[in-house]
Amino acid sequence: MNWLTMTSCALVLSVTLPIAVFPAKAESVVTEIRQSLGLSGEGDVETVQQEEKDTMEERLALSRELHDIRRIKNRIIDDIDKVSEAVPPLEREDFKIYIETNMDFDDLEQKSIRYAAEIYTIKELKAMISYFGSDAGRSAEAKGEDYSRKLGRDVQKQIDEALMAAKFDKVSPRPASKAPSQEDLRQMIGN
């Protein structure tokens, strides 16, 4: 449990404990929780809020740095190119122009920066900056598309085969991997 969760719990407890029923016990529990969190009085809530703000400001700065390295707009354009492959060749270029013209790349980048700052810790953001900013990280990132494309083809092939087998009633009662039997399922749910 991190300090933010513990602080939230302490604040909830300090408000919701049944003080009318056990006033002395409730006060001692609240005092004990505040002491264990290093909180001593009313001003400490403001301190915690300031620390959260400082942390978010640092995470936003780190997230911007990460986005300078990863170039979100380029990634989105690459995704549009991949999607456009499903469009007939004669319409493909118009499709890409239309999509790119109607997308707000700046808005998406700002959202991406904010989401990364909200989701990742300072330590995680620093690690990603270090990794994606390194020669090895950039090389691995470039190879990631090839890896995804190769694995994606194999996954799609197996999905297509399964769909074709189902379409022509060639579905075996038990797939190649060991799926649980009806008896196993009954035991799992307790029947």
C-alpha positions in Angstrom: 0.0 0.0 0.0 1.5 3.3 -1.0 1.5 6.5 1.0 -1.3 8.1 -1.0 -3.6 5.1 -0.4 -2.7 5.0 3.3 -3.3 8.8 3.5 -6.7 8.4 1.8 -7.6 5.6 4.2 -6.6 7.6 7.2 -8.7 10.6 6.0 -11.7 8.4 5.3 -11.3 6.7 8.7 -11.0 10.0 10.5 -14.3 11.1 9.0 -16.3 7.8 9.1 -15.4 6.1 12.3 -18.4 5.8 14.6 -17.3 8.5 17.0 -20.7 8.7 18.7 -20.5 5.0 19.7 -16.8 4.8 20.7 -15.5 8.3 20.9 -12.4 7.6 23.0 -11.4 4.5 20.9 -12.1 6.3 17.6 -9.9 9.3 18.6 -7.1 7.0 19.6 -7.3 5.0 16.3 -7.3 8.2 14.3 -4.3 9.5 16.3 -2.5 6.2 15.8 -3.1 6.2 12.1 -1.9 9.8 11.7 1.2 9.1 13.8 2.0 6.0 11.7 1.7 8.1 8.5 3.8 10.9 10.1 0.8 13.3 10.2 0.4 15.3 13.3 -2.3 17.9 12.7 -4.6 19.7 10.3 -1.9 21.4 8.2 -0.5 18.0 7.2 -3.3 17.4 4.7 -2.1 20.5 2.8 1.4 19.1 2.9 0.2 15.8 1.3 -1.7 17.7 -1.4 1.4 19.8 -2.2 3.5 16.7 -2.4 1.0 15.1 -4.8 1.1 18.3 -6.9 4.9 18.3 -6.9 5.0 14.7 -7.9 2.5 15.2 -10.7 4.5 18.2 -12.0 7.6 16.0 -12.1 5.7 13.2 -13.8 4.3 15.5 -16.4 7.8 16.8 -17.2 9.2 13.3 -17.4 6.2 12.3 -19.6 6.9 15.2 -22.0 10.6 14.1 -22.2 9.5 10.5 -22.9 7.1 11.8 -25.7 10.0 13.8 -27.2 11.8 10.5 -27.6 8.9 8.3 -28.7 7.2 10.8 -31.1 3.5 9.9 -30.7 2.4 11.6 -33.9 4.8 9.4 -36.0 3.3 6.3 -34.2 -0.2 7.4 -35.0 0.6 8.0 -38.6 2.2 4.6 -38.8 -1.0 3.1 -37.4 -3.0 5.0 -40.0 -0.8 3.5 -42.7 -1.4 0.0 -41.4 -5.2 0.5 -41.3 -5.1 2.0 -44.8 -3.8 -1.3 -46.1 -7.3 -2.7 -45.8 -8.6 0.1 -48.1 -8.5 -0.6 -51.9 -5.3 0.7 -53.4 -7.0 3.3 -55.6 -8.6 4.9 -52.5 -5.8 4.4 -50.1 -4.0 7.8 -50.4 -7.3 9.7 -50.2 -8.2 7.7 -47.1 -5.0 8.5 -45.4 -5.2 12.2 -46.2 -8.8 12.4 -45.0 -8.0 10.6 -41.7 -4.8 12.7 -41.0 -6.6 15.9 -41.9 -9.4 15.1 -39.4 -7.2 14.1 -36.5 -6.1 16.5 -33.8 -2.5 15.2 -33.3 -1.7 18.0 -30.7 -4.7 17.0 -28.6 -3.8 13.3 -28.8 -0.2 14.1 -27.8 -1.3 16.2 -24.8 -3.7 13.5 -23.7 -1.0 10.9 -24.1 1.4 13.0 -22.0 -1.2 13.4 -19.3 -2.2 9.7 -19.3 1.4 8.6 -19.0 1.9 11.0 -16.1 -1.2 9.7 -14.3 -0.4 6.0 -14.9 3.4 5.7 -14.6 5.5 6.4 -11.5 8.5 8.7 -11.6 10.7 5.7 -11.4 9.0 4.0 -14.3 9.1 7.1 -16.5 12.8 7.6 -15.8 13.4 3.9 -16.7 11.5 4.3 -20.0 13.4 7.5 -20.8 16.6 5.8 -20.1 15.7 2.7 -22.2 14.0 4.3 -25.2 16.7 7.1 -25.2 19.5 4.5 -25.4 20.9 3.0 -28.6 19.8 -0.5 -27.6 16.3 0.8 -26.7 15.9 2.6 -30.1 17.2 -0.5 -31.9 14.8 -2.8 -30.0 11.9 -0.4 -30.6 12.6 -0.4 -34.4 12.7 -4.2 -34.4 9.5 -4.4 -32.4 7.4 -3.7 -35.5 9.0 -6.6 -37.3 8.4 -8.9 -34.4 4.7 -7.8 -34.1 4.2 -8.2 -37.8 5.6 -11.8 -37.8 3.7 -12.9 -34.7 0.6 -11.1 -35.9 0.6 -13.1 -39.2 0.9 -16.4 -37.2 -1.9 -15.4 -34.8 -4.1 -14.3 -37.7 -3.4 -17.6 -39.6 -4.5 -19.6 -36.6 -7.6 -17.5 -36.1 -8.5 -17.9 -39.8 -8.0 -21.7 -39.6 -10.2 -21.9 -36.6 -12.9 -19.8 -38.2 -12.8 -21.9 -41.4 -13.0 -25.1 -39.4 -16.0 -23.8 -37.4 -17.7 -22.7 -40.6 -17.4 -26.2 -42.1 -18.2 -28.1 -38.9 -14.7 -29.4 -38.5 -14.4 -28.2 -34.9 -12.9 -31.0 -32.8 -14.5 -31.6 -29.5 -11.2 -30.8 -27.8 -8.8 -28.2 -29.2 -5.1 -29.0 -29.6 -4.3 -27.4 -26.3 -5.6 -29.1 -23.2 -8.9 -27.4 -22.4 -10.8 -28.5 -19.3 -13.4 -31.2 -19.8 -17.1 -30.8 -18.8 -16.3 -32.8 -15.7 -13.4 -30.5 -14.9 -15.6 -27.5 -15.3 -18.3 -29.0 -13.0 -15.6 -29.6 -10.3 -14.3 -26.0 -10.7 -17.7 -24.5 -10.0 -18.6 -27.0 -7.3 -21.4 -29.0 -9.0 
